[in-house]
Amino acid sequence: MKNFLLVLNIILSAMIVVFILIQGRGAGLGSAWGGGGERFQTRRGIEKVVLMITTISIFVFFVVSLVNLFAK
């Protein structure tokens, strides 16, 4: 059981990294330190779907981590 939860955590963490990298907007690396934020846009279409999948993946990762913590 514990091994399955560990593998699931690894898979979820890789998915979360990919989803976060897909969401990247702005003018490249400079936007990471505050540049490129001159305007605000709401998320629409695929951006909104990727955001929801990311949020759900993070929540599932958290729950699996808690279960793994208390599993025997």
JOFEN-V639396 format. One record per helix or strand of 2 or more residues. SS is the DSSP state (H for helix, E for strand). FROM is the first residue (numbers start at 1). TO is the last residue. If there is no record, write none. Layout:
ss->{SS | SS}
from->{FROM | FROM}
to->{TO | TO}
//
This chain:
ss->{H | H | H}
from->{2 | 28 | 46}
to->{22 | 33 | 70}
//
